[in-house]
Amino acid sequence: MFYVALYTVFIQNLVFIGGYGASEAIRIAAKPKRFSLFALSIAYFSVVTAAVCHILDFIPGVFALSDAVHAVIFVLILVLVYLVTAVLMRIFLRADPKFLSLMGISALNTLVLAIPFINHRAAYSLPESIGTGLGAGLAFILAVAFLRNGMQRLEQNKDIPDAFKGIPAVFVYIALLSLAFTGFSGSSLFA
């Protein structure tokens, strides 16, 4: 579990290599007030969804289903996990609707939905599936930290031409980070 988590965080960072959850990572990096809650929610939903979806694959016939059917099952599991969590948070912690809305955005993030597919395709064991979920949450935290640091430096840089200030500079920065993480993963861009 630990090795798969480290692999997911540093070598196969799903935000930079796959682009999963990249739009939310940019949004959270720009407004870091919600960062802690969002990052914890990403990690929580990644781990719980990965574990539940992995356990479902033990049911005879479920593992052999097509990718399209798995997609429906994974989405339904993710929605169910969110609804159960939201109801429990609302009843026991009196969570307000704004909090539950933010939690819903993190639950339905493409990063969280990608985890069960990766685990299914790689035929990971339950501990490895949980490790992938933990690694995805930590990878999101790492990605937002890199993006936040880069955005601050880009704002301070007076040498950037006016046409590249703001969003264009951020996209160039993200592209360079993505290339670096792709190089770490050993993947070929032209395969």
C-alpha positions in Angstrom: 0.0 0.0 0.0 2.8 2.4 1.0 4.8 1.9 -2.2 1.7 2.3 -4.5 0.9 5.5 -2.6 4.4 6.9 -3.1 4.3 5.8 -6.8 1.0 7.6 -7.3 2.2 10.8 -5.6 5.6 11.2 -7.1 5.9 9.2 -10.3 2.4 8.8 -11.6 1.0 12.1 -10.3 -2.5 11.9 -11.9 -3.1 15.6 -11.9 0.0 16.4 -14.0 0.2 13.3 -16.1 -3.4 12.4 -16.7 -4.9 15.9 -16.1 -7.4 14.4 -13.7 -8.7 17.1 -11.4 -6.5 19.7 -13.0 -9.2 22.4 -13.3 -10.0 22.1 -9.6 -6.3 22.1 -8.7 -5.9 25.4 -10.5 -9.0 26.9 -8.9 -8.0 25.8 -5.4 -4.4 27.1 -5.9 -5.9 30.5 -6.9 -8.1 30.5 -3.8 -6.3 28.6 -1.1 -8.9 29.2 1.7 -10.8 26.0 0.7 -7.6 24.0 0.2 -7.5 21.9 3.4 -11.1 20.9 3.2 -10.9 20.1 -0.5 -7.7 18.1 -0.2 -9.1 16.1 2.7 -12.3 15.4 0.8 -10.3 14.3 -2.3 -8.3 11.9 -0.2 -11.3 10.6 1.7 -13.5 10.0 -1.4 -10.5 8.5 -3.3 -9.8 6.0 -0.6 -13.4 5.0 0.2 -14.4 4.7 -3.5 -11.3 2.7 -4.3 -11.9 0.3 -1.5 -15.7 -0.2 -2.2 -15.1 -0.6 -6.0 -12.3 -3.1 -5.4 -14.5 -5.1 -3.0 -17.3 -5.2 -5.7 -14.9 -6.8 -8.1 -14.9 -9.9 -5.9 -18.5 -10.5 -6.8 -18.6 -13.2 -9.5 -19.1 -11.7 -12.9 -18.6 -8.1 -11.9 -14.9 -8.1 -12.7 -15.5 -9.4 -16.3 -18.1 -6.7 -17.1 -17.3 -4.2 -19.9 -15.6 -0.8 -19.2 -18.9 1.0 -19.9 -20.7 -1.0 -17.2 -17.8 -0.5 -14.8 -18.1 3.3 -15.5 -21.7 3.3 -14.5 -21.0 1.2 -11.4 -18.1 3.4 -10.3 -20.1 6.6 -10.7 -23.1 5.1 -8.8 -20.7 4.0 -6.0 -19.2 7.4 -5.9 -22.6 9.1 -5.7 -23.7 6.7 -3.0 -20.6 7.3 -1.0 -21.1 11.1 -1.3 -24.8 10.8 -0.3 -24.2 8.7 2.7 -21.3 11.0 3.8 -23.4 14.1 3.2 -26.4 12.7 5.2 -24.2 11.7 8.1 -22.4 15.0 8.1 -25.7 16.9 8.0 -27.3 14.8 10.8 -24.4 14.4 13.2 -22.2 17.5 12.5 -25.0 19.9 11.3 -22.9 20.7 8.2 -24.2 23.6 6.2 -25.2 23.3 2.5 -22.2 25.4 1.4 -19.9 22.9 3.0 -21.8 19.9 1.5 -21.6 21.6 -1.9 -17.8 21.9 -1.7 -17.6 18.3 -0.6 -19.8 17.3 -3.5 -17.4 19.1 -6.0 -14.5 17.2 -4.5 -16.4 13.9 -4.6 -17.3 14.2 -8.2 -13.8 15.3 -9.3 -12.4 13.4 -12.2 -9.3 12.5 -10.1 -11.6 10.6 -7.6 -13.4 8.9 -10.5 -10.2 7.8 -12.2 -8.9 5.9 -9.1 -11.3 2.9 -9.5 -10.5 2.6 -13.2 -6.8 2.6 -12.5 -7.2 0.0 -9.8 -9.4 -2.2 -12.0 -7.1 -2.0 -15.0 -4.0 -2.7 -12.9 -5.7 -5.5 -11.0 -4.5 -4.1 -7.7 -5.1 -5.8 -4.4 -7.2 -4.1 -1.8 -4.2 -2.6 0.0 -2.8 -1.4 -3.3 -6.2 0.1 -4.2 -6.3 2.0 -0.9 -2.7 3.1 -1.5 -3.7 4.5 -4.9 -6.5 6.4 -3.3 -4.2 7.8 -0.6 -1.6 8.6 -3.2 -4.1 10.4 -5.4 -5.1 12.6 -2.4 -1.5 13.4 -1.6 -0.8 13.9 -5.3 -3.5 16.5 -5.4 -2.0 18.3 -2.4 1.4 18.3 -4.1 0.0 19.5 -7.4 -1.9 22.4 -5.6 1.3 23.3 -3.7 3.3 23.4 -6.9 0.6 25.4 -8.7 0.2 27.9 -5.8 4.0 28.4 -5.6 4.3 28.8 -9.4 1.3 31.2 -9.6 2.9 33.4 -6.8 6.2 33.5 -8.7 4.5 34.3 -12.0 2.6 37.2 -10.4 5.9 38.6 -9.1 7.7 38.3 -12.4 7.7 41.6 -14.2 9.5 40.2 -17.3 6.5 38.3 -18.6 5.1 39.9 -21.7 1.6 41.4 -21.3 0.1 38.8 -23.7 1.3 35.9 -21.4 0.4 37.4 -18.0 -2.2 35.6 -15.9 -3.9 32.4 -17.3 -1.5 31.9 -20.3 1.5 31.9 -18.1 -0.1 29.5 -15.7 -0.9 27.1 -18.6 2.7 27.2 -19.8 3.8 26.5 -16.2 1.4 23.6 -15.9 2.6 22.2 -19.3 6.2 22.3 -18.1 5.3 20.6 -14.8 3.3 17.9 -16.8 6.3 17.3 -19.0 8.5 16.9 -16.0 6.2 14.4 -14.3 5.7 12.5 -17.6 9.5 12.2 -17.7 9.6 10.9 -14.2 7.0 8.2 -15.0 9.1 6.9 -17.9 6.2 7.3 -20.3 6.8 8.2 -23.9 4.9 11.1 -25.3 5.0 9.5 -28.8 4.0 5.9 -27.9 
